[in-house]
Amino acid sequence: MTVGERLKMLRLERRLTMLEVASKIGLAKSSYASYEAGHRNPPIDKLVALAQLYNVSTDYILRLTNTPDSVESLQKQHLQWDGISLSEKELEVVHQVVELMTEKHQENNKVKLRHMDIG
């Protein structure tokens, strides 16, 4: 399965059209269609937006794991900090922190874009 095929599968599972997905992540339909067709790979910001839209990890979209949930994927990798394995609860906290950081980054980008439109 390619990245494009995985994106198509995720979109169809959620009963979304290409236009709906493209609109939700701030793209033209033709740009999104090129991802699904395998002509282009999404840039990092769009990859993150797609992962958030589908509630999966970017690793899942990129086919680095077959586990859609990022916390579950982290658990399978036995994530450690200073040689100490993290518990399921600790991994959930890590997941929440990363989500908050990503949301903050996206909000900052939106603010910058709004300022660019005004100026």
C-alpha positions, 0 to 999 in steps of 0.5 A: 500500500502506498501513501496515496492508497492509505490516504484514499482508504482513510478518506473513504472510511470517513465518507469524505470527498476529495474536495471536503478533505482538501478544503479542511486542510487548506488545499485545492482539490487537484493538489490533494488528488495528486497525493492520493494518485501518488504523483506527489507526497504531502509536505509536513504541514499537510501531513500533520493536518491529515493525521489530525483530520483522520486521528491517526499518526503521521507514521501510519499515513507514511506506512511506517506502522500499521497501527493508526493510533500514535499512543499505541504505536509508541507503546509497541516501540517501548519508548524510554526516557533515560533508560526507563520505559514509559507507562501507558499513562505516561505515553498518553501524556506525551501524546497530549503534549505533542498534540498541544504543540502541533495545535499551537504551531498551526494556530501561530501559522494561521495568525501569521497568514492573517497578518500577511493578508492584512498587510 
